[in-house]
Amino acid sequence: MSHAFRDLLRKIGSGPHTGHNLTRPEAHAATRMMLLQEATPAQIGAFMIAHRIRRPTGEELAGMLDAYEELGPTLQAIATSRPTFVFGMPYDGRTRTTPIILLTTLILAAAGCPVVLHGGDRMPTKEGDPLILFWQGLGMNWATMPLSQVQATFEQTGIGFVYIPTHFPLAHGLVPYREQIGKRPPFASMELIWCPYAGNAHVVSGFVHPPTELMFQDAFALRRVSQFTTVKGLEGSCDLPRERTAIIGLGAVSSAGEAALERLCLTPREFGFEGANVPLNTSEAAIAAMQSVLTGQPSELMKSAVWNGGFYLWRCGISPSIQAGITKAEALLTTGQATRKLQEIQQTTAAIAVIR
């Protein structure tokens, strides 16, 4: 048993009257001990459920991120004039709506904006379809690549994916606790703002509840994340909805460490994209629909892809307005440029694998 960890557990688990929040160094120490399994299984489970009930603070999330930065994988900076967009999506996947982020990634990379994604396998408690499953359906199996191959692919194509079971086994070792406690632990919130990239990054984080967005803002300020975007998206993801107004935070942190958040309420109807979100019936059907979009075929998913691509092309600074971004996103899909980007990463990873 770790006595040091027990002291931290006692601090957050003592109830509303005598309990206290952890400092950033304490949250870093607790996360480090859990990742390294220096805490016992009983201590780890107790910590996760106590922290879930009490809810983490932005300072605690910053400390958890410090431990991930210390012990986890990091893609090294690449030569690019634009910030790399790092998207934080819920690791426990999708059950109701077809993910759009893969198409968004191909649109952005085809336009010259690098993208990093991260995630794992099917995960408790939601057990939804994970991003890795859809990538595999499009012919990209990030799960089998060592981090060096992901780095080389990222350098050559502008797209990288950090796969937790292969690239961060310490974090993957904590996944069984999610099922055992039956609730998402604070790690599930922290993962949405994790940035496994060492260069100039723009972090995009999905969220569901407003208090979570405030915690993110505090953590970004403490960690001096200079550019970030928060999105109340589909199933807590970064995918913009079409059946309602998208609630978006356009954030920045000054050199003095002060975070500012400008609220953007983006109404699909005003741009001609009002409609139902594309349901997720089966992963096979969703992958087929994505492939259809990449061939330029009109569909509801095509509309969703253009809507999302247009916003993010504007947000990354490639397009001067959202409307201009929409026009460019549609062109990248209908002229085959996004498809060629997918073919490029397929060919690049195949070539690297042969060399190695």
C-alpha distance (Angstrom), angle and dihedral (degrees) to the residues before:
residue distance angle dihedral
M1 . . .
S2 3.80 . .
H3 3.80 110.1 .
A4 3.80 90.6 -169.9
F5 3.79 90.3 55.6
R6 3.80 91.2 46.1
D7 3.79 89.8 58.8
L8 3.81 90.9 53.6
L9 3.80 91.3 46.0
R10 3.79 90.6 51.1
K11 3.78 89.9 52.4
I12 3.82 96.2 57.1
G13 3.80 96.9 31.2
S14 3.80 100.8 54.7
G15 3.78 96.8 95.1
P16 3.81 134.6 -108.6
H17 3.80 96.1 -57.1
T18 3.80 104.0 44.4
G19 3.81 102.8 19.3
H20 3.79 123.1 99.3
N21 3.77 137.9 -161.2
L22 3.78 117.6 -105.6
T23 3.76 120.4 -111.0
R24 3.78 118.0 -121.7
P25 3.83 92.9 -99.9
E26 3.81 90.5 47.6
A27 3.82 92.2 50.6
H28 3.80 88.6 49.0
A29 3.80 91.2 50.7
A30 3.81 93.6 47.1
T31 3.81 93.0 48.6
R32 3.79 91.3 46.7
M33 3.80 91.9 52.2
M34 3.80 90.9 49.2
L35 3.79 94.3 48.0
L36 3.80 91.2 49.1
Q37 3.83 90.7 44.4
E38 3.81 89.9 -124.1
A39 3.80 86.3 134.4
T40 3.80 115.7 69.8
P41 3.82 121.2 -109.5
A42 3.81 89.4 -107.6
Q43 3.80 91.0 52.8
I44 3.81 93.3 46.7
G45 3.80 93.3 49.8
A46 3.80 92.1 46.0
F47 3.79 91.5 49.4
M48 3.79 93.6 49.9
I49 3.79 95.6 49.6
A50 3.83 93.6 42.2
H51 3.79 90.7 50.0
R52 3.80 90.6 45.9
I53 3.79 91.8 54.3
R54 3.79 94.5 45.4
R55 3.86 95.6 38.0
P56 3.81 122.2 -133.4
T57 3.76 126.4 -95.6
G58 3.79 127.0 -130.6
E59 3.79 88.9 -107.2
E60 3.79 90.9 54.2
L61 3.81 91.5 48.5
A62 3.80 88.6 51.9
G63 3.82 90.1 53.5
M64 3.79 91.4 48.7
L65 3.80 89.5 51.4
D66 3.81 89.0 50.9
A67 3.81 88.8 59.1
Y68 3.81 92.0 47.3
E69 3.79 89.4 50.8
E70 3.81 91.0 49.8
L71 3.81 98.3 46.6
G72 3.79 105.3 20.7
P73 3.80 136.1 79.9
T74 3.79 122.3 -83.5
L75 3.78 128.9 -166.5
Q76 3.78 108.6 -137.8
A77 3.80 123.3 -121.3
I78 3.77 117.4 -83.4
A79 3.80 129.4 -152.6
T80 3.79 104.9 -93.3
S81 3.78 136.7 132.4
R82 3.80 92.4 -140.8
P83 3.79 131.7 65.6
T84 3.79 113.6 -101.6
F85 3.80 111.6 -114.3
V86 3.81 110.5 -130.4
F87 3.80 111.1 -165.5
G88 3.81 120.3 -154.9
M89 3.80 110.8 -155.6
P90 3.84 127.2 172.9
Y91 3.79 107.9 -87.9
D92 3.81 92.7 -144.2
G93 3.78 90.8 70.9
R94 3.78 137.8 -144.0
T95 3.79 131.9 -46.2
R96 3.81 105.5 161.2
T97 3.82 110.7 30.8
T98 3.79 134.5 41.2
P99 3.82 110.8 -109.8
I100 3.79 115.5 -114.4
I101 3.80 98.8 -175.2
L102 3.82 95.4 92.4
L103 3.81 90.4 58.0
T104 3.81 90.0 44.0
T105 3.81 89.5 52.0
L106 3.81 92.5 52.3
I107 3.82 91.2 47.0
L108 3.81 93.0 50.7
A109 3.79 94.9 44.5
A110 3.81 91.6 47.0
A111 3.81 87.8 54.2
G112 3.82 93.0 49.7
C113 3.83 103.0 -95.7
P114 3.84 113.0 123.9
V115 3.81 118.0 -134.6
V116 3.81 134.1 -160.0
L117 3.80 122.9 -167.5
H118 3.80 129.6 -179.1
G119 3.81 137.5 -169.7
G120 3.78 145.8 113.9
D121 3.78 143.6 -126.6
R122 3.79 128.6 -54.2
M123 3.77 102.8 -47.0
P124 3.82 140.1 -167.5
T125 2.89 140.8 -75.6
K126 3.78 100.6 24.9
E127 3.82 95.4 24.7
G128 3.80 90.7 -158.3
D129 3.79 127.2 161.4
P130 3.85 107.3 -74.5
L131 3.80 125.7 -138.7
I132 3.81 91.7 -111.6
L133 3.82 89.1 65.1
F134 3.81 92.7 57.2
W135 3.81 92.4 44.6
Q136 3.79 89.0 53.6
G137 3.80 89.3 50.9
L138 3.81 88.4 55.5
G139 3.78 91.4 51.7
M140 3.83 99.9 -96.9
N141 3.80 116.4 117.0
W142 3.79 103.9 -174.7
A143 3.81 88.8 165.5
T144 3.80 93.9 77.3
M145 3.81 97.4 46.1
P146 3.80 123.3 99.7
L147 3.79 113.2 -130.6
S148 3.80 90.5 -104.7
Q149 3.80 89.7 60.9
V150 3.80 91.4 47.7
Q151 3.82 88.0 51.0
A152 3.80 92.3 51.0
T153 3.81 91.5 47.1
F154 3.79 90.7 48.5
E155 3.80 91.7 50.3
Q156 3.79 92.8 50.9
T157 3.82 101.7 37.8
G158 3.82 107.1 21.4
I159 3.82 93.7 -120.1
G160 3.80 127.1 102.8
F161 3.80 136.2 167.4
V162 3.80 124.9 -160.9
Y163 3.82 107.1 -152.1
I164 3.80 110.7 -158.8
P165 3.84 101.2 -149.6
T166 3.82 91.7 53.4
H167 3.79 103.8 28.4
F168 3.83 102.4 32.3
P169 3.82 108.5 26.4
L170 3.81 91.3 162.6
A171 3.81 90.2 65.1
H172 3.80 91.5 40.9
G173 3.81 87.5 57.2
L174 3.82 89.5 66.8
V175 3.83 94.5 54.9
P176 3.86 95.9 89.9
Y177 3.81 89.5 61.6
R178 3.81 89.8 64.2
E179 3.77 90.3 63.1
Q180 3.78 93.6 42.2
I181 3.81 95.4 52.9
G182 3.81 92.1 39.8
K183 3.80 94.0 -138.4
R184 3.77 138.2 84.7
P185 3.82 107.1 -97.5
P186 3.82 122.6 -142.9
F187 3.81 87.1 -93.5
A188 3.81 86.7 73.6
S189 3.81 89.1 61.6
M190 3.80 94.4 41.7
E191 3.82 91.7 52.7
L192 3.80 89.6 62.2
I193 3.81 90.6 64.8
W194 3.81 98.9 34.3
C195 3.81 112.6 123.1
P196 3.84 112.9 -161.6
Y197 3.80 91.6 -176.0
A198 3.80 126.5 97.1
G199 3.81 98.6 -158.0
N200 3.79 135.7 71.5
A201 3.80 102.9 -46.4
H202 3.79 138.6 -175.9
V203 3.81 107.4 -156.9
V204 3.81 117.4 -149.4
S205 3.81 114.9 -167.2
G206 3.77 130.5 -173.7
F207 3.80 119.8 -143.5
V208 3.81 140.8 176.3
H209 3.80 107.6 -165.6
P210 3.84 124.1 49.8
P211 3.85 93.9 -130.3
T212 3.80 88.5 60.2
E213 3.79 90.9 57.4
L214 3.80 90.0 53.0
M215 3.81 91.0 51.5
F216 3.79 89.4 50.5
Q217 3.78 90.9 51.7
D218 3.82 91.5 52.4
A219 3.80 92.4 47.6
F220 3.80 92.4 48.6
A221 3.79 90.3 51.5
L222 3.80 92.9 50.5
R223 3.78 92.6 47.8
R224 3.83 93.2 43.4
V225 3.81 94.4 -122.4
S226 3.78 95.3 172.7
Q227 3.83 98.6 -164.3
F228 3.79 127.5 34.5
T229 3.78 142.8 149.0
T230 3.80 127.8 -157.0
V231 3.80 121.0 -157.0
K232 3.79 130.6 -168.7
G233 3.76 88.8 -149.5
L234 3.79 141.4 159.3
E235 3.81 110.4 -46.1
G236 3.80 90.3 -14.3
S237 3.80 92.9 -53.5
C238 3.81 133.3 123.6
D239 3.82 91.2 -104.4
L240 3.81 112.5 116.0
P241 3.81 114.5 -125.7
R242 3.78 123.6 -129.5
E243 3.81 101.2 -160.0
R244 3.81 94.3 61.9
T245 3.77 142.9 21.3
A246 3.78 112.6 -72.6
I247 3.81 111.5 -125.2
I248 3.79 107.8 -147.9
G249 3.79 134.7 175.7
L250 3.80 117.6 -149.9
G251 3.78 103.2 -158.5
A252 3.76 139.6 -174.0
V253 3.79 135.2 171.7
S254 3.79 119.9 -145.5
S255 3.79 124.7 -135.3
A256 3.81 86.4 -102.2
G257 3.82 90.0 60.7
E258 3.80 97.2 -107.1
A259 3.81 116.3 141.2
A260 3.78 122.6 -145.4
L261 3.80 125.0 -171.2
E262 3.79 123.9 -163.1
R263 3.79 113.7 -161.6
L264 3.80 118.6 -131.9
C265 3.80 119.7 -174.3
L266 3.78 105.5 -166.6
T267 3.80 115.8 -163.8
P268 3.83 114.6 -159.6
R269 3.81 92.2 -155.4
E270 3.79 91.4 64.1
F271 3.82 89.3 61.2
G272 3.80 97.5 38.8
F273 3.81 96.8 -103.1
E274 3.79 102.5 109.1
G275 3.79 111.5 135.4
A276 3.77 145.8 100.0
N277 3.78 120.7 -50.8
V278 3.80 112.1 -109.5
P279 3.83 107.7 -99.6
L280 3.79 122.7 -130.2
N281 3.79 105.6 -127.4
T282 3.81 98.9 158.0
S283 3.78 131.8 -11.7
E284 3.81 89.6 -122.8
A285 3.82 91.5 56.5
A286 3.81 91.1 46.3
I287 3.81 92.1 51.6
A288 3.80 90.5 48.7
A289 3.81 89.3 51.0
M290 3.82 90.7 51.0
Q291 3.79 90.9 50.5
S292 3.81 89.0 50.6
V293 3.81 90.4 53.0
L294 3.80 90.1 51.3
T295 3.80 89.5 56.5
G296 3.80 89.7 54.0
Q297 3.81 97.4 -108.4
P298 3.84 115.1 156.3
S299 3.81 114.0 -114.7
E300 3.78 142.5 132.6
L301 3.81 88.8 -92.7
M302 3.81 89.1 52.9
K303 3.81 88.6 55.6
S304 3.80 90.7 49.5
A305 3.81 91.0 48.3
V306 3.81 92.8 50.3
W307 3.82 91.0 46.0
N308 3.79 92.4 51.8
G309 3.78 95.2 39.0
G310 3.78 91.5 50.7
F311 3.78 93.4 53.6
Y312 3.79 95.0 46.4
L313 3.81 93.6 45.1
W314 3.79 86.4 56.7
R315 3.80 93.6 43.6
C316 3.80 93.3 52.0
G317 3.80 90.9 50.3
I318 3.78 99.4 -113.1
S319 3.83 93.8 112.7
P320 3.83 122.4 44.1
S321 3.82 93.4 -139.3
I322 3.79 139.6 13.9
Q323 3.80 90.3 -109.2
A324 3.79 90.6 52.9
G325 3.79 88.5 48.2
I326 3.80 90.4 52.8
T327 3.79 90.7 52.5
K328 3.81 91.6 48.5
A329 3.82 93.7 45.6
E330 3.79 91.2 53.1
A331 3.80 90.7 49.1
L332 3.81 92.5 49.6
L333 3.80 89.5 54.6
T334 3.80 100.4 40.3
T335 3.80 95.9 44.6
G336 3.80 93.4 50.4
Q337 3.80 98.0 -113.5
A338 3.82 93.2 124.7
T339 3.81 89.4 48.3
R340 3.79 90.6 51.5
K341 3.79 89.4 52.2
L342 3.82 89.7 55.0
Q343 3.81 90.0 48.4
E344 3.79 89.4 48.8
I345 3.80 94.2 56.1
Q346 3.82 90.9 44.3
Q347 3.81 91.2 52.4
T348 3.80 93.3 41.9
T349 3.80 94.5 52.7
A350 3.79 91.0 45.6
A351 3.81 91.6 51.5
I352 3.80 92.8 47.2
A353 3.80 90.9 49.4
V354 3.81 90.8 53.0
I355 3.82 92.0 49.3
R356 3.77 91.6 49.6
